[in-house]
């Protein structure tokens, strides 16, 4: 990691109390990855067979004269997902960016210009690791997210009880959405245990609903067990969905770990879509080698034979 020290940053908002430029610290971190994937089953599959990723994250922080801390994060990321050798990059180079204002007594307030999360989506997917997402190109049934996105805000209350974190999110109205709120709490006051609960609104015009998430994990020695449940309910029933997942991980050594995971996505009038995965990761220095074998049944909620798929993937990533 390279540090660019004493970069002057100016306070922009009068509500923060006017102050002169202050000394902070800017750091740059990043990584690169190479992935080879293959999916069996079904007709012509549009899943990726080769992908490369690279990302740089610029992070800076400093303390104002009034005691408030200000942190900045900006991500430059450009991905190449291609099944054709020599194909050009697609998409822009810019990704998530945010500013966070915090203090011990006031908690923290995060403004996300792009890539923000709601208090529910910040619980970070299923316990199984969102296996369904690897079959999304094949039309997989997927959970309906709530809140977050561009120009969103997240407030984390100051610590009141050891191990308890409480968040509240707000997303203003957009061209096809009304404003949305979300709330979550995470308790990690028992060694090895983490339990989270969140509820939030989806205010998409014509399909308003509410999402509820529950996650728990417990680590004992080299074994970690995780469970998650996510429910999305609308005023009707056809767009409702429930997603459950669990995982069991075993840390063989400081370098090697093995994980088994399973997920199930249900929707009224559809067959349950079922996903499972067994994976391993080996880390040495800043390099991680990973391998996964995954299986999916009833991807699109039907029993059509072509909607059962198998996938394997090999990955190599570097962090610097």
C-alpha positions as CSV (number, residue, x, y, z in Angstrom):
1,X,0.0,0.0,0.0
2,X,1.3,3.4,-0.9
3,X,0.6,6.4,1.4
4,X,0.4,9.9,0.1
5,X,0.6,12.0,3.3
6,X,-0.6,15.5,4.2
7,X,-2.9,16.1,1.3
8,X,-4.9,19.2,2.1
9,X,-8.7,18.8,2.2
10,X,-11.1,21.7,2.6
11,X,-14.4,21.6,4.6
12,X,-17.2,22.0,2.1
13,X,-20.3,22.3,4.3
14,X,-21.0,25.3,6.6
15,X,-22.9,23.0,8.9
16,X,-19.7,21.3,9.8
17,X,-18.5,24.7,11.2
18,X,-16.1,26.6,8.9
19,X,-12.5,25.6,9.3
20,X,-9.2,25.9,7.4
21,X,-7.7,23.1,5.3
22,X,-6.4,20.3,7.4
23,X,-3.8,17.7,7.1
24,X,-5.0,14.2,6.3
25,X,-3.7,11.0,4.9
26,X,-4.6,9.4,1.5
27,X,-3.9,5.7,0.8
28,X,-4.3,3.6,-2.3
29,X,-5.1,-0.1,-2.3
30,X,-6.2,-2.4,-5.1
31,X,-6.1,-5.8,-6.6
32,X,-6.4,-7.8,-9.8
33,X,-8.1,-11.1,-10.6
34,X,-8.3,-13.7,-13.3
35,X,-11.2,-16.1,-13.4
36,X,-12.0,-19.1,-15.7
37,X,-15.5,-20.4,-15.5
38,X,-17.5,-23.1,-17.3
39,X,-21.2,-24.0,-17.1
40,X,-22.7,-27.4,-18.2
41,X,-26.4,-28.0,-19.0
42,X,-29.1,-26.3,-20.9
43,X,-29.0,-24.8,-24.4
44,X,-26.4,-22.2,-25.4
45,X,-25.3,-20.7,-22.2
46,X,-24.4,-17.1,-22.0
47,X,-22.4,-17.4,-18.8
48,X,-18.9,-16.0,-18.7
49,X,-16.0,-18.3,-19.5
50,X,-13.2,-15.8,-19.0
51,X,-13.0,-12.6,-17.0
52,X,-10.5,-10.2,-15.7
53,X,-11.0,-7.6,-13.0
54,X,-8.9,-4.7,-11.6
55,X,-9.7,-2.2,-9.0
56,X,-8.0,0.7,-7.2
57,X,-9.5,2.3,-4.0
58,X,-8.5,5.7,-2.9
59,X,-9.1,6.3,0.8
60,X,-8.5,9.5,2.8
61,X,-9.3,10.6,6.3
62,X,-8.6,13.4,8.7
63,X,-9.9,15.3,11.8
64,X,-11.4,18.8,11.6
65,X,-10.7,21.6,14.1
66,X,-14.1,20.9,15.7
67,X,-13.2,17.2,16.4
68,X,-15.3,15.7,13.6
69,X,-13.6,13.0,11.5
70,X,-14.1,13.1,7.7
71,X,-13.3,10.1,5.5
72,X,-13.3,9.9,1.7
73,X,-13.5,6.8,-0.5
74,X,-13.3,6.6,-4.3
75,X,-13.1,3.5,-6.4
76,X,-11.7,3.2,-9.9
77,X,-12.8,-0.1,-11.4
78,X,-13.0,-1.5,-14.9
79,X,-14.0,-5.1,-15.6
80,X,-13.6,-7.1,-18.8
81,X,-16.2,-9.9,-19.1
82,X,-15.8,-11.5,-22.5
83,X,-16.1,-14.9,-24.2
84,X,-14.1,-13.6,-27.2
85,X,-10.4,-13.4,-27.1
86,X,-9.1,-9.9,-27.6
87,X,-12.5,-8.3,-27.0
88,X,-12.3,-4.7,-25.8
89,X,-13.2,-3.4,-22.3
90,X,-16.8,-2.2,-21.8
91,X,-18.2,0.1,-19.2
92,X,-16.7,3.2,-17.5
93,X,-13.8,3.3,-15.1
94,X,-15.5,4.9,-12.1
95,X,-17.3,3.0,-9.3
96,X,-18.5,3.6,-5.7
97,X,-17.6,6.9,-4.0
98,X,-18.6,8.2,-0.6
99,X,-17.9,10.7,2.2
100,X,-18.3,9.8,5.9
101,X,-18.6,12.2,8.8
102,X,-18.2,10.8,12.3
103,X,-17.4,11.3,16.0
104,X,-17.5,9.1,19.1
105,X,-20.5,11.1,20.5
106,X,-22.5,11.6,17.3
107,X,-21.9,8.3,15.5
108,X,-21.3,8.3,11.7
109,X,-23.1,9.6,8.7
110,X,-22.2,8.3,5.2
111,X,-23.2,9.9,2.0
112,X,-22.9,7.6,-1.1
113,X,-22.9,9.3,-4.5
114,X,-22.9,5.9,-6.2
115,X,-22.8,2.3,-4.9
116,X,-24.5,3.0,-1.6
117,X,-26.3,0.3,0.5
118,X,-29.5,0.3,2.4
119,X,-29.3,-0.9,6.0
120,X,-30.7,-4.3,4.7
121,X,-28.5,-4.7,1.7
122,X,-25.5,-3.8,3.8
123,X,-25.9,-7.2,5.6
124,X,-24.1,-8.4,2.5
125,X,-25.9,-11.2,0.8
126,X,-26.8,-14.7,1.9
127,X,-24.9,-17.0,4.2
128,X,-24.2,-19.1,1.2
129,X,-22.4,-16.3,-0.6
130,X,-25.1,-15.5,-3.3
131,X,-24.5,-18.6,-5.3
132,X,-27.6,-17.8,-7.4
133,X,-25.8,-14.7,-8.8
134,X,-23.4,-17.0,-10.7
135,X,-26.4,-18.4,-12.7
136,X,-28.0,-15.0,-13.2
137,X,-27.2,-15.0,-16.9
138,X,-29.3,-18.2,-17.3
139,X,-32.4,-16.4,-16.0
140,X,-32.1,-17.5,-12.3
141,X,-34.8,-16.4,-9.9
142,X,-33.1,-13.9,-7.7
143,X,-33.9,-12.0,-4.4
144,X,-35.5,-8.5,-4.8
145,X,-33.3,-5.9,-3.2
146,X,-34.5,-2.9,-1.2
147,X,-33.2,0.7,-0.9
148,X,-29.6,1.9,-1.4
149,X,-28.1,3.0,-4.6
150,X,-27.0,6.4,-5.8
151,X,-27.2,9.5,-3.5
152,X,-28.2,7.4,-0.4
153,X,-27.3,8.0,3.2
154,X,-26.5,5.7,6.1
155,X,-26.4,6.7,9.8
156,X,-24.7,4.5,12.4
157,X,-25.6,5.3,16.0
158,X,-22.9,5.8,18.5
159,X,-22.0,2.8,20.6
160,X,-24.5,2.4,23.5
161,X,-24.1,-1.3,24.3
162,X,-20.8,-3.2,23.8
163,X,-21.1,-5.3,20.6
164,X,-24.3,-3.7,19.4
165,X,-24.4,-1.7,16.1
166,X,-27.6,0.1,14.9
167,X,-27.9,1.6,11.4
168,X,-30.6,3.6,9.6
169,X,-30.6,4.2,5.8
170,X,-32.4,6.8,3.6
171,X,-32.6,6.9,-0.2
172,X,-34.3,10.0,-1.8
173,X,-37.0,9.7,-4.5
174,X,-35.9,9.0,-8.0
175,X,-37.5,9.0,-11.5
176,X,-39.2,5.6,-10.9
177,X,-39.0,5.4,-7.1
178,X,-40.3,7.1,-4.0
179,X,-38.0,7.8,-1.0
180,X,-37.1,4.7,1.1
181,X,-36.0,4.0,4.6
182,X,-34.3,1.0,6.2
183,X,-33.0,-0.1,9.6
184,X,-30.7,-2.8,10.9
185,X,-29.0,-4.0,14.1
186,X,-26.0,-6.3,14.6
187,X,-25.0,-7.9,17.9
188,X,-21.5,-9.4,18.3
189,X,-21.1,-9.2,22.0
190,X,-20.5,-13.0,22.4
191,X,-17.2,-14.4,21.3
192,X,-17.5,-16.1,17.9
193,X,-21.2,-15.1,17.5
194,X,-22.7,-12.5,15.2
195,X,-26.5,-11.9,14.7
196,X,-28.0,-9.3,12.4
197,X,-31.6,-8.2,11.7
198,X,-32.8,-5.6,9.2
199,X,-36.0,-4.3,7.6
200,X,-36.3,-1.8,4.7
201,X,-38.6,-0.5,2.0
202,X,-38.6,-1.0,-1.8
203,X,-40.5,1.9,-3.3
204,X,-40.3,1.1,-7.0
205,X,-43.4,2.6,-8.6
206,X,-45.9,-0.2,-9.2
207,X,-44.1,-2.8,-7.2
208,X,-43.6,-1.3,-3.7
209,X,-42.7,-3.8,-1.0
210,X,-40.7,-4.5,2.1
211,X,-37.6,-6.7,2.7
212,X,-36.6,-8.4,5.9
213,X,-33.2,-10.0,6.5
214,X,-31.9,-12.2,9.3
215,X,-28.3,-13.4,9.4
216,X,-26.3,-15.3,12.0
217,X,-22.9,-16.9,12.2
218,X,-20.9,-18.7,14.9
219,X,-17.3,-19.7,14.9
220,X,-15.9,-22.3,17.1
221,X,-12.3,-23.3,16.6
222,X,-11.7,-24.0,12.9
223,X,-15.4,-24.3,12.1
224,X,-17.7,-21.5,11.2
225,X,-21.5,-22.0,10.6
226,X,-23.7,-19.4,8.9
227,X,-27.5,-19.1,8.3
228,X,-29.5,-16.4,6.6
229,X,-33.1,-15.7,5.7
230,X,-34.4,-12.9,3.5
231,X,-38.1,-12.2,2.7
232,X,-39.5,-9.7,0.2
233,X,-43.2,-8.9,0.4
234,X,-45.3,-6.7,-1.9
235,X,-48.9,-5.6,-1.8
236,X,-49.7,-8.5,-4.2
237,X,-48.2,-12.0,-4.0
238,X,-46.7,-12.9,-7.4
239,X,-43.6,-10.8,-6.8
240,X,-42.9,-12.1,-3.3
241,X,-39.8,-14.1,-2.8
242,X,-38.0,-15.9,0.1
243,X,-34.3,-16.8,0.1
244,X,-32.7,-19.0,2.7
245,X,-29.0,-20.1,2.9
246,X,-26.5,-21.7,5.1
247,X,-22.8,-22.5,5.0
248,X,-20.2,-24.5,6.9
249,X,-16.5,-23.5,6.6
250,X,-13.5,-25.4,7.9
251,X,-10.1,-23.7,8.3
252,X,-7.6,-26.4,7.6
253,X,-4.6,-24.0,8.2
254,X,-3.8,-20.3,8.1
255,X,-3.5,-20.6,4.3
256,X,-6.3,-23.1,3.4
257,X,-10.0,-23.2,3.9
258,X,-12.9,-25.3,2.6
259,X,-16.6,-24.3,2.4
260,X,-19.9,-26.0,1.7
261,X,-22.9,-23.8,1.0
262,X,-26.5,-24.1,0.0
263,X,-29.3,-21.6,-1.0
264,X,-33.0,-21.8,-1.9
265,X,-35.1,-19.1,-3.6
266,X,-38.8,-19.5,-3.6
267,X,-41.6,-17.5,-5.4
268,X,-45.4,-18.1,-5.5
269,X,-46.4,-20.2,-8.5
270,X,-42.8,-21.3,-9.1
271,X,-40.7,-24.4,-8.3
272,X,-38.1,-23.8,-5.7
273,X,-34.7,-22.8,-7.2
274,X,-31.9,-24.7,-5.4
275,X,-28.2,-23.9,-5.4
276,X,-25.2,-25.6,-3.8
277,X,-21.5,-25.1,-3.8
278,X,-18.3,-26.6,-2.5
279,X,-15.2,-24.4,-2.7
280,X,-11.6,-24.1,-1.4
281,X,-9.3,-21.1,-1.1
282,X,-5.5,-21.1,-0.6
283,X,-3.8,-17.8,0.3
284,X,-0.1,-17.1,0.3
285,X,1.2,-13.6,0.7
286,X,-1.0,-11.3,-1.3
287,X,-2.1,-14.0,-3.7
288,X,-5.3,-16.2,-3.4
289,X,-6.0,-19.3,-5.5
290,X,-9.6,-20.4,-5.4
291,X,-11.7,-23.3,-6.9
292,X,-15.5,-23.9,-6.8
293,X,-17.9,-26.6,-8.0
294,X,-21.6,-25.4,-8.0
295,X,-24.9,-27.0,-8.9
296,X,-28.3,-25.4,-9.7
297,X,-31.7,-26.9,-10.1
298,X,-34.9,-25.3,-11.4
299,X,-33.0,-22.1,-12.1
300,X,-36.0,-20.2,-13.5
301,X,-38.6,-21.8,-11.2
302,X,-39.6,-24.6,-13.6
303,X,-38.7,-28.3,-13.8
304,X,-37.5,-28.0,-17.4
305,X,-34.4,-30.2,-17.8
306,X,-32.4,-27.4,-19.4
307,X,-32.8,-25.3,-16.2
308,X,-30.5,-27.6,-14.3
309,X,-26.9,-26.5,-14.5
310,X,-23.4,-27.3,-13.2
311,X,-20.6,-24.8,-13.0
312,X,-16.9,-24.9,-12.0
313,X,-14.6,-22.0,-11.6
314,X,-10.9,-21.3,-11.0
315,X,-9.7,-18.0,-9.7
316,X,-6.4,-16.2,-9.1
317,X,-6.4,-12.8,-7.3
318,X,-3.7,-10.4,-6.1
319,X,-3.9,-7.7,-3.5
320,X,-1.5,-4.8,-3.1
